[in-house]
Amino acid sequence: MYYLNILALTSLKAASSRVETSWKWYVIKAAGFVAAGLLMLLIISGIGQVTGYTYRFIEPVKAWALHKAMALALVVTIIIHITFLVLDNFIKFSIPQVIFPFLSHYSNKTTFAGLALGGLAVTFGVLAMYGVFIIVLTSLGWIDSKKRAWHYTHYLGYLVVLSVFLHGLYIGTDLRYGTFRKLWILAGVIVAFAVGLRLLRARVLKKDKD
């Protein structure tokens, strides 16, 4: 019994140590997945508002307020994501590596045609971060005063979605194999389908004007 108690205490201390050293990494991953989910909802709800489908379920004023709230929440989750990347000691990132593209040499052994993709995936994340900041800031400042510029800036969102998709696909271990990777790819397909419908609608409207 004595040895069993010692073994239990040792296991408990080991588990506590693992949680203490890795909890920041869990915050990083959780914030990343929440940000990805918010981005997906934003792009789909935005397309729904442009096409009018969203207004079948939510009245316009509430739809736009919800869209704005999700955009601000996305900015907050991104800030949490990059802040804890710097604070975490599990995989150490410096401040320049999380704010400037192409500086990170992070590697998780993910390759494509022999090319290491870890550092490139970090770059995709950095570029997506700036894309989100640009879209949100210009929306807050231009939606009433510079509607045409605001409208064209929103097209940057498609590149942001692509960058986030590639970032998640190649950055970590959670999405490298199995069910989570399939769900991630499925989410990408859903967004691509929604974007395709949006572009098709824009083309039809342009033909009608001509």
C-alpha positions as a LaTeX table, in Angstrom:
\begin{tabular}{lrrr}
\hline
Residue & $x$ (\AA) & $y$ (\AA) & $z$ (\AA) \\
\hline
Met1 & 0.00 & 0.00 & 0.00 \\
Tyr2 & 2.86 & 2.34 & 0.83 \\
Tyr3 & 4.39 & 1.88 & $-2.61$ \\
Leu4 & 1.00 & 2.38 & $-4.25$ \\
Asn5 & 0.59 & 5.67 & $-2.41$ \\
Ile6 & 4.05 & 6.80 & $-3.50$ \\
Leu7 & 3.25 & 5.83 & $-7.08$ \\
Ala8 & $-0.05$ & 7.74 & $-6.96$ \\
Leu9 & 1.63 & 10.84 & $-5.52$ \\
Thr10 & 4.35 & 10.66 & $-8.16$ \\
Ser11 & 1.79 & 10.36 & $-10.95$ \\
Leu12 & $-0.22$ & 13.26 & $-9.51$ \\
Lys13 & 2.86 & 15.47 & $-9.31$ \\
Ala14 & 3.83 & 14.55 & $-12.87$ \\
Ala15 & 0.33 & 15.36 & $-14.14$ \\
Ser16 & 0.32 & 18.64 & $-12.22$ \\
Ser17 & 3.72 & 19.52 & $-13.66$ \\
Arg18 & 2.52 & 18.80 & $-17.20$ \\
Val19 & $-0.54$ & 21.01 & $-16.73$ \\
Glu20 & 1.56 & 23.79 & $-15.21$ \\
Thr21 & 4.03 & 23.77 & $-18.09$ \\
Ser22 & 1.54 & 23.28 & $-20.93$ \\
Trp23 & $-1.64$ & 25.18 & $-19.97$ \\
Lys24 & $-0.54$ & 28.19 & $-22.01$ \\
Trp25 & $-0.22$ & 25.93 & $-25.04$ \\
Tyr26 & $-3.81$ & 24.82 & $-24.55$ \\
Val27 & $-4.89$ & 28.48 & $-24.44$ \\
Ile28 & $-2.99$ & 29.07 & $-27.68$ \\
Lys29 & $-4.73$ & 26.17 & $-29.42$ \\
Ala30 & $-8.16$ & 27.04 & $-28.03$ \\
Ala31 & $-7.83$ & 30.67 & $-29.10$ \\
Gly32 & $-6.69$ & 29.54 & $-32.54$ \\
Phe33 & $-9.67$ & 27.24 & $-33.05$ \\
Val34 & $-12.10$ & 29.88 & $-31.74$ \\
Ala35 & $-10.58$ & 32.45 & $-34.10$ \\
Ala36 & $-10.93$ & 30.05 & $-37.03$ \\
Gly37 & $-14.56$ & 29.37 & $-36.13$ \\
Leu38 & $-15.33$ & 33.08 & $-35.85$ \\
Leu39 & $-13.67$ & 33.74 & $-39.19$ \\
Met40 & $-15.75$ & 31.03 & $-40.83$ \\
Leu41 & $-18.95$ & 32.46 & $-39.34$ \\
Leu42 & $-17.94$ & 35.96 & $-40.42$ \\
Ile43 & $-17.29$ & 35.03 & $-44.02$ \\
Ile44 & $-20.50$ & 33.00 & $-44.29$ \\
Ser45 & $-22.63$ & 35.61 & $-42.52$ \\
Gly46 & $-21.07$ & 38.36 & $-44.64$ \\
Ile47 & $-21.90$ & 36.47 & $-47.83$ \\
Gly48 & $-25.37$ & 35.84 & $-46.44$ \\
Gln49 & $-25.89$ & 39.55 & $-45.87$ \\
Val50 & $-24.67$ & 40.50 & $-49.33$ \\
Thr51 & $-26.92$ & 37.91 & $-50.97$ \\
Gly52 & $-29.81$ & 38.59 & $-48.59$ \\
Tyr53 & $-30.08$ & 35.02 & $-47.27$ \\
Thr54 & $-29.13$ & 36.05 & $-43.72$ \\
Tyr55 & $-32.06$ & 38.43 & $-43.54$ \\
Arg56 & $-34.47$ & 35.54 & $-43.89$ \\
Phe57 & $-33.53$ & 34.55 & $-40.33$ \\
Ile58 & $-32.22$ & 37.75 & $-38.70$ \\
Glu59 & $-33.36$ & 41.31 & $-39.32$ \\
Pro60 & $-30.71$ & 43.55 & $-40.96$ \\
Val61 & $-29.83$ & 45.71 & $-37.95$ \\
Lys62 & $-29.31$ & 42.71 & $-35.68$ \\
Ala63 & $-27.40$ & 40.86 & $-38.41$ \\
Trp64 & $-24.93$ & 43.71 & $-38.86$ \\
Ala65 & $-24.55$ & 44.14 & $-35.08$ \\
Leu66 & $-23.82$ & 40.42 & $-34.71$ \\
His67 & $-21.35$ & 40.57 & $-37.61$ \\
Lys68 & $-19.51$ & 43.48 & $-35.97$ \\
Ala69 & $-19.45$ & 41.74 & $-32.57$ \\
Met70 & $-17.96$ & 38.59 & $-34.11$ \\
Ala71 & $-15.31$ & 40.66 & $-35.90$ \\
Leu72 & $-14.26$ & 42.36 & $-32.65$ \\
Ala73 & $-14.25$ & 39.00 & $-30.86$ \\
Leu74 & $-12.02$ & 37.65 & $-33.63$ \\
Val75 & $-9.51$ & 40.45 & $-33.05$ \\
Val76 & $-9.48$ & 39.68 & $-29.31$ \\
Thr77 & $-8.91$ & 35.96 & $-29.85$ \\
Ile78 & $-6.05$ & 36.67 & $-32.27$ \\
Ile79 & $-4.40$ & 38.96 & $-29.71$ \\
Ile80 & $-4.78$ & 36.23 & $-27.05$ \\
His81 & $-3.35$ & 33.67 & $-29.49$ \\
Ile82 & $-0.19$ & 35.63 & $-30.29$ \\
Thr83 & 0.29 & 36.90 & $-26.72$ \\
Phe84 & 0.37 & 33.40 & $-25.30$ \\
Leu85 & 2.65 & 32.25 & $-28.11$ \\
Val86 & 5.23 & 34.72 & $-26.77$ \\
Leu87 & 4.57 & 33.84 & $-23.12$ \\
Asp88 & 4.61 & 30.07 & $-23.59$ \\
Asn89 & 7.80 & 28.12 & $-22.97$ \\
Phe90 & 6.67 & 24.87 & $-24.60$ \\
Ile91 & 7.48 & 26.11 & $-28.10$ \\
Lys92 & 9.14 & 29.49 & $-27.77$ \\
Phe93 & 8.27 & 32.32 & $-30.14$ \\
Ser94 & 9.83 & 35.78 & $-29.96$ \\
Ile95 & 7.83 & 38.98 & $-30.46$ \\
Pro96 & 9.34 & 39.63 & $-33.92$ \\
Gln97 & 8.48 & 36.07 & $-35.00$ \\
Val98 & 4.77 & 36.57 & $-34.28$ \\
Ile99 & 4.47 & 40.02 & $-35.85$ \\
Phe100 & 6.73 & 39.74 & $-38.90$ \\
Pro101 & 6.37 & 37.12 & $-41.66$ \\
Phe102 & 9.18 & 34.75 & $-42.68$ \\
Leu103 & 11.15 & 35.16 & $-39.41$ \\
Ser104 & 10.03 & 31.97 & $-37.68$ \\
His105 & 12.00 & 28.75 & $-38.10$ \\
Tyr106 & 9.34 & 26.70 & $-36.32$ \\
Ser107 & 9.18 & 23.09 & $-37.47$ \\
Asn108 & 6.78 & 20.28 & $-36.62$ \\
Lys109 & 8.17 & 17.89 & $-39.26$ \\
Thr110 & 5.34 & 18.75 & $-41.64$ \\
Thr111 & 6.57 & 18.62 & $-45.22$ \\
Phe112 & 5.21 & 18.86 & $-48.74$ \\
Ala113 & 7.34 & 17.50 & $-51.59$ \\
Gly114 & 10.29 & 17.57 & $-49.20$ \\
Leu115 & 9.72 & 21.24 & $-48.25$ \\
Ala116 & 9.39 & 22.01 & $-44.50$ \\
Leu117 & 6.12 & 23.87 & $-44.00$ \\
Gly118 & 6.14 & 24.77 & $-40.29$ \\
Gly119 & 7.77 & 28.19 & $-40.68$ \\
Leu120 & 5.71 & 28.94 & $-43.79$ \\
Ala121 & 2.55 & 28.07 & $-41.86$ \\
Val122 & 3.52 & 30.64 & $-39.21$ \\
Thr123 & 3.91 & 33.21 & $-41.98$ \\
Phe124 & 0.42 & 32.41 & $-43.27$ \\
Gly125 & $-0.87$ & 33.06 & $-39.75$ \\
Val126 & 0.93 & 36.40 & $-39.49$ \\
Leu127 & $-0.39$ & 37.54 & $-42.87$ \\
Ala128 & $-3.92$ & 36.45 & $-41.91$ \\
Met129 & $-3.63$ & 38.42 & $-38.66$ \\
Tyr130 & $-2.77$ & 41.63 & $-40.51$ \\
Gly131 & $-5.53$ & 40.96 & $-43.02$ \\
Val132 & $-8.09$ & 40.68 & $-40.23$ \\
Phe133 & $-6.81$ & 43.85 & $-38.54$ \\
Ile134 & $-6.98$ & 45.79 & $-41.80$ \\
Ile135 & $-10.51$ & 44.62 & $-42.59$ \\
Val136 & $-11.86$ & 45.34 & $-39.09$ \\
Leu137 & $-10.18$ & 48.74 & $-38.74$ \\
Thr138 & $-11.24$ & 49.94 & $-42.18$ \\
Ser139 & $-14.76$ & 48.69 & $-41.52$ \\
Leu140 & $-14.97$ & 50.70 & $-38.32$ \\
Gly141 & $-13.59$ & 53.81 & $-40.02$ \\
Trp142 & $-14.87$ & 53.64 & $-43.59$ \\
Ile143 & $-18.26$ & 51.93 & $-43.55$ \\
Asp144 & $-20.07$ & 55.28 & $-43.51$ \\
Ser145 & $-17.51$ & 57.66 & $-45.03$ \\
Lys146 & $-15.72$ & 55.58 & $-47.71$ \\
Lys147 & $-18.10$ & 52.82 & $-48.69$ \\
Arg148 & $-16.39$ & 51.96 & $-51.96$ \\
Ala149 & $-12.98$ & 51.57 & $-50.28$ \\
Trp150 & $-14.61$ & 49.59 & $-47.47$ \\
His151 & $-16.27$ & 47.34 & $-50.03$ \\
Tyr152 & $-13.06$ & 46.57 & $-51.92$ \\
Thr153 & $-11.04$ & 46.09 & $-48.73$ \\
His154 & $-13.47$ & 43.34 & $-47.72$ \\
Tyr155 & $-12.30$ & 41.23 & $-50.66$ \\
Leu156 & $-9.10$ & 40.78 & $-48.66$ \\
Gly157 & $-11.17$ & 38.46 & $-46.48$ \\
Tyr158 & $-10.94$ & 35.71 & $-49.09$ \\
Leu159 & $-7.15$ & 35.76 & $-48.87$ \\
Val160 & $-7.38$ & 35.78 & $-45.08$ \\
Val161 & $-9.54$ & 32.65 & $-45.14$ \\
Leu162 & $-7.10$ & 30.90 & $-47.46$ \\
Ser163 & $-4.14$ & 31.89 & $-45.25$ \\
Val164 & $-5.88$ & 30.66 & $-42.10$ \\
Phe165 & $-6.79$ & 27.39 & $-43.80$ \\
Leu166 & $-3.15$ & 26.75 & $-44.78$ \\
His167 & $-1.94$ & 27.97 & $-41.38$ \\
Gly168 & $-4.10$ & 25.44 & $-39.54$ \\
Leu169 & $-3.42$ & 22.64 & $-42.01$ \\
Tyr170 & 0.34 & 22.73 & $-41.54$ \\
Ile171 & 1.10 & 24.46 & $-38.24$ \\
Gly172 & 0.49 & 21.84 & $-35.56$ \\
Thr173 & $-0.05$ & 18.24 & $-34.65$ \\
Asp174 & $-3.82$ & 18.36 & $-34.06$ \\
Leu175 & $-4.66$ & 18.76 & $-37.73$ \\
Arg176 & $-1.95$ & 16.60 & $-39.24$ \\
Tyr177 & $-3.95$ & 13.36 & $-39.23$ \\
Gly178 & $-7.33$ & 11.85 & $-38.51$ \\
Thr179 & $-10.76$ & 13.27 & $-37.80$ \\
Phe180 & $-9.72$ & 16.83 & $-36.94$ \\
Arg181 & $-7.86$ & 17.20 & $-40.22$ \\
Lys182 & $-10.89$ & 15.92 & $-42.13$ \\
Leu183 & $-13.16$ & 18.37 & $-40.28$ \\
Trp184 & $-10.75$ & 21.21 & $-41.04$ \\
Ile185 & $-10.74$ & 20.33 & $-44.73$ \\
Leu186 & $-14.54$ & 20.01 & $-44.68$ \\
Ala187 & $-14.81$ & 23.49 & $-43.17$ \\
Gly188 & $-12.54$ & 24.79 & $-45.93$ \\
Val189 & $-14.74$ & 23.16 & $-48.56$ \\
Ile190 & $-17.88$ & 24.73 & $-47.03$ \\
Val191 & $-16.32$ & 28.19 & $-47.06$ \\
Ala192 & $-15.04$ & 27.70 & $-50.61$ \\
Phe193 & $-18.55$ & 26.68 & $-51.70$ \\
Ala194 & $-20.04$ & 29.80 & $-50.07$ \\
Val195 & $-17.43$ & 32.00 & $-51.74$ \\
Gly196 & $-18.14$ & 30.34 & $-55.08$ \\
Leu197 & $-21.85$ & 31.12 & $-54.72$ \\
Arg198 & $-21.00$ & 34.73 & $-53.86$ \\
Leu199 & $-18.76$ & 35.15 & $-56.90$ \\
Leu200 & $-21.35$ & 33.49 & $-59.13$ \\
Arg201 & $-24.02$ & 35.85 & $-57.88$ \\
Ala202 & $-21.74$ & 38.84 & $-58.46$ \\
Arg203 & $-21.15$ & 37.67 & $-62.03$ \\
Val204 & $-24.88$ & 37.27 & $-62.67$ \\
Leu205 & $-25.63$ & 40.73 & $-61.29$ \\
Lys206 & $-22.90$ & 42.22 & $-63.46$ \\
Lys207 & $-24.39$ & 40.59 & $-66.56$ \\
Asp208 & $-27.83$ & 41.93 & $-65.67$ \\
Lys209 & $-26.41$ & 45.47 & $-65.41$ \\
Asp210 & $-24.70$ & 45.12 & $-68.78$ \\
\hline
\end{tabular}
